């Protein structure tokens, strides 16, 4: 069986899902898809056309990656990264071209060829199914890790062994795989867990008008927003209903045409029913405008939304040894995926590129309140301490988004402040002498905090 399609796209075809249906015969043992388009680059910017694949039963994978030629092969035992191996049922399949970017100007011409064969396919070695040593869960404590990373199952330049080696080199306790619009890498990632490193599941919902993380899921989430049918609010609701955590990702990344769909443009999701936002993506002073993300989060807190802030390396390949991306330092009941994500949802974490910090409030009754807690009254003393801080920096007490007090911050130190009489929430920032963020906590909520009802 062979199907051939071709077509011509213009800028009017930007942000579409173009389906090509094919009938796959019963008894098929191998399916091959060849997709190519030209031009790849127009006026220095890339056209970005990706594939999603569906069999009669549902999702069979996606290839969210650059390049003007995509070759996909599926058998019962093997699949191109991004796609799912398994039986190839006869019936109606759909190959969908997701037009993330069609540059204006020269038309974009594509060809799509799908071939199916029933010839015997040599069996491959079965995937490892024996139980692997699980990470030592430990007890309550602070655990440091990454909530956003990629492999060759989407558009990264490295595979799982490299990602895991980088996590170990950073001394992480957990690392999360969030490939773009696919979960094909998660089974192998789960098997890669070891006693020293927890591997966590998820995916990045890479939509046409913004990206979001679904943390803790092992199932594909339909990321396609369709007017009048499925909104981003619906997607967030479905993610949360499944037990996963929905996180708005890098809201101020460069958007089209530099990074297609990377900036957050969903007006109804500002923040809507989201319960977390990634304010630290990669390096603090990288190209994702983390300062503006921080300001947006502060504004949402001021509006009464209880929203956790997270960090993610968004790693697509090796970083220089001296690079200092932000990581999540989470106070969890145990080092398990469930406990870590619960702690993130509850805001019991701080974000740091290296320093360790402590930020607590001591009430008049000698009760110690932690990050994520709400004070029962208006009388308390705030305590901050840090290690591995800047040589000449500042520890800043932020109240309702404004600098309320500051103290000189060296490599090690502490500061104490009386609770302001007026305020709803406070966080601790640790910055170097140039103002670069080194650590920021989630809030301690003050007596005046009142949470806004979400729709």
N, C-alpha and C positions, 0 to 999 in steps of 0.2 A: 504494500500500500504506500502511495506517495501522494501528498497534497502540496500544491504550490500556490502561494499568494504573493501579490505585489501591490504596492500602492505608493501614493505621493502625498506627503504631509506638508502643510504650511503652518504659519503661526496660529491660524484658526484652530488647528488640531492640538494646540498646547493644553496640557492638563486633561487628557482624555484617557479612557480605557477602551481600546479597540480590540474587540474579541474576534477570533477566527476559530470557528468550530470545525472539528474533524471527527470522523467516525473511525474508531480504532477497532480492528477485527478481533473477535474472540481468538484466544490462543497466542496473542502477541507476546513475544519474549524480549523485544528490544525496541525502544522508541528513541528516535534521534530528531532533534530540532536544530535547524540552522537558520539564524536570523542575521541579516546584515543591512546596514543603511549607510547612506552618504548624502551630503557631506557630514563628517564627524564634527568639524569645527567651522564656525561661521563668525567672522569678525573677531577672532581670538577667543570665542566662547564655545563651549561644547553643547551640541545636541545630546540629550540624555534620554534614550529609549530603553526601557527594561521589560523583561518578560515575567508574567505570572502564569502558572500552569494549574489547570483543574481537571481532574478525572471525573467520571460519573458520580463518585462518592464525595468529592470535595477537593480541598487544597492539596496540590502535589509539589509545591515549591515555588520559589521566586529567585530571579537572578538580578538583584538590585546592585548593579555595578556599571562602571564606565566601559567604554570601548564600543566600536562600531560593528563588531561581530560577536555574536553569542552562539555557542554550540552547547547543546544540552543532550545528555544521554542518560536514559533510565533503563534499568533492568530490575529483576526481582531482588537482586543483592546489592546493586551499586547505583549511584546517581552522582551527577555533577554537583559539586558543592552548591548549596542553596536549595536543592531539590531532594525529594524523599524517595528512597528505594522502596520496592515492594511489588506485589503483583500488578500487572497491567490489565485491568479489566476492560473487556470489550464494551463499546458504547460511545456515547458522545463525550469527547474531551474538548477543552477550550484553551487555546493559547491566546493570552491577552497581552497586547502591547500597551504598556503604561507610559504615556508621553509626558515624562517629568519636565522636559525642556525641548521645545522646537523653536529654534531661533528665527526671528524675522529675517527676511531677505530671501536667500536661495532656497527653493523647495527641497525637502528631504525625501529621498526615494528609498524604499525598503523592499526587501524580498524575504519571504518566510517559507521554508521548506520543512515538511514533517514527513518522516519515513517510519514505517513500522515493519518489523520482520517477525516471523514465527520460527526462524531457525534456532536450533539449540544454542544456548549461551553457556559457556564454560562456567561452572560453579566457582565461586570465590570463597575464601576462608570465612567462616561465620564470624560476626562481630562478637567481641568479648561480652559475655553475659554473666559471668561469675561476679559475685559481690566483691567490691573493692573496699579497701580500708577506708572507713569514713573519718572525716575530720573529728578530732577530739572536741566535743561540744563545750566542755568546760562549764563553768557556772556563770553567775552574773559578772559582767565586766565590760571593759571597753575593747571593742574590736574594730580594726582598721581595714578598710577595703574600698573596692571600686564598684560602682553601680552602672557602668556604661563602657562597653568595649566591644570590638568587632574582630571578625576573622575572615578567611577567604570564603566563608559561606555567604558573605555579601561583598563589600567593596574594600576589604582590608588587604594589606600586603603581607600578612603573616597568618600562620595557622595556630591551632590550639597549643601545641608544645611551646611555641614562642611566647604566646600570651601568658601562659602559666609560668614560664621561666622569668618573664619580666615581673610578674606579680610576686614571685618568691624573692627576686632581687630587691624589690622594694620592701620586703618584710610584711606583706599583706596577710591578713587573716582570712579574707574572702575576696572573690572576684566574680563578676557577673558578665555573662555573655548576652549581648543585646544586638544581634545582627539585624540588618534592615529587612523588615517584612517577611522574615522566615524564621522557622524554629528547627531547621534541618540539622544544625550543629549541636543542639541541646542533648540528645542521647549520649553522644561521645563525650561531651563536656561533663555530664554527670558522672560518667565512668572514670573521668580523669581526676576526680576528687581524691585527696590523700589526707593522711592524718594531720598534715601541717597547713592545708589550704582547702577551704570550703568553696566549691564551685556552685554558683547560683544561676538560675534560669531567667529568661526574659526575652524580649525583642523590642526593637525600635520601630514604632509605627511611623513610617516615613511617608507622610502624606504630601499632597501638592501644596498645602498652605501651612505647614508646621509639623514638627516632629514631637513625639511623646514616647516615653518608655512604659512598657507594661512589665513590671518587675514581679517575678515569682511565677509566671505562667510557663507552661510547657506546651500549650496549644496555640496554633495560629490564630491571630485576631484579624478580622477583616478590617483593613485600614482605609477602605475606599469610602470617602465622604461623597454622598450623592444628594443633591438638593431635593428636598421634599421627601426623601426616603430614609437617609441615615446621616445624622449629624455627628460632629465631634463630641457633643454632649452625650449622644447615644453610645458612642464608642467608649467614652470614659466610664459611663454607667455600667456597660457590659464588662469592662475590665475589672472594675471594683466588685461587681456582683460575683465574678469568678473567684474572688479571693486574692487577686493580684493587686498591685499598687500602681496607679496611674500617675505619671510624673511628666509635667510639661518640660520639654528638653530645650536647652540653649535658646531662649526666646528671642535673643537679639543677635543671633548669627547672621552673617550676610545672607541675603536671600537671592532670588533670581537676578541675573543668570549665573552668579558666581557659585552659590551653593543652592541648588534648586529646592525650593520649599523649606529651607532651613529655618527661616524666621517665623515666629508665631503670629498668625493673622486671624485666628478665630475669635471674633468679637464676643461671641456668647461664652467663650472659655477664657475670660480674663478676670478671675480664674475659673469661673463657672463651678462645676462640680469636681474639679481637680483638688487633690489633697497634698500635693507636693510639686515643687518646681526646682529644676536644676539651675542654680544661680552661678555655679562654678564649673565651667566646661573647659577641660584642658588646662593650659597655663592661664593664670589670672589676667595677665596682660597680653593674651593671645588675640585672635581675630574674632572672638565671639562676644565682645563687649560685655564682660562679666559685671563691670561697674553698673551698667544700665540694668542688667538683670537683678542685681542687688537692690537698686533703687525701686524697681518694679515690685519686688517681694516686700520691701518695707512699706510701699504704698498699699499693697493688698492687706498687710497686717493692720495698717491704720484704718482700712475700710472694715475691719472686723473679721477677715477670713483667717482661720487658723490653718496655716499652710506650712508644711515642713520644707526647709531648704536642703538641697542635696548637691553633691559634686559628682563629676564623672570625668575620667580621662578622655573618653571618646576615642580611645586608642585604635589606630588603624595599622600600626606598625611600631618598630622600635623607636624609642626616644633617646636623646642624648643622656648620658649618665647624670649630668648636672641639671637636667630639666626637673622642675618642681611643680608638677600638676597638683591639683587639689584632690584629697581623698576624704572619705567619710569615716569619722571616728564615732562609733555607735555604742551606746550603753544598752546592752541587750541581756536578757535573762540567760541566754546561752548562745553559743556560736552555731546556730542553725539558721537556715533560710527563713523559716517562719518567725523565729524570735528577732532576727535582725530586721526584717521588713516591718514587723509590728513596732519595733523601737523607732524606725524611720518614720512610720506613719504618725507615731505619737510625738515626734519632734525631739527625741532623746539622742541627739547627735550634734557634733560640731564638725566643721570642715577645715582642713588644714593641709598645707603644703609641706609640713615638717614639724612645727612646734606642737607640743602637747599643752593643753590648757585645762584649767578647772574654773568653773563659773557657778557659784552657788549663792543662795540667799539664806540668811539666818534670821528667823523671826524672833519677836520679843519673847516667845515661849521656848527658845532654844531649839526650834525645829529647823532642820536643814532642808531647804528646797533645792531641787536640781533643775537642770535644763529640761524644759517640757512641762514643768509644774506651774501651778497658779497659786500665788500667795493668798492666804486666807484673810489677811488684814493689810493695813497700809504702813505697818511698822516693821522694818527689816533692815539688815545690813548686807550689802552685796560684797562678795569676796571673789577676787580673781587672782589666779596664779598661772605661771607659764614656765616652760623649759624649752631650750633650743630655739629661743626667740631671736629677734634682730639685735645687732650690736647697738644701734642707736635708733630705736623706733618708738612707737606709742601703743599703749593699751587704751582703747577708747570704750567708754560706756555709752552705748547708743540707747536712747529712750524715745520711743515713738518716731524712729527714723532720724533723729537729730543727735549730734554729739552733746551729751550731758556733762561728761567729765572725761579727763584724760590723764594718763600718768606715763612717765618715761619708762620705756621697756628695753631692758638689756637682754642678754642671753637667758637669764633667769630672773624672776621677780614676782612680786605680788602687789595687789592694790586693794583698797577697801573703800567703799562708798556707802553713804547713807541713802536709803531708798528715797527717791524723789516723791514729793507729796502728790504730784499730779503725774499720771502716766498710765499706760495700759500694758506695755510690754518693754522688755529691754534685752539687748544682746551685748556680747563682748566682741570687739574687733581687735586684732593684733596686726599692726602694719609696720613696715620698715620705714627708714628715714625718707624714702622717696614716695611714701604713701601706698606702696604695693601691699595688697592684702596677703597676709600669711596665715591667718586663721580667723574664723568667725563662727560664733555659736548660733544654735537655734534659740528661740526666746525662753526666758522666764517670764511668765505672764503675771502682771501685777493685779492688785485688788480691783482696779478699775476696768479690767478686761471684760468685754461682753462680746461673745461670739455671734457673728452674723448668721442668720438662717439662710441655708443654701436652697436654691430652687431644685 
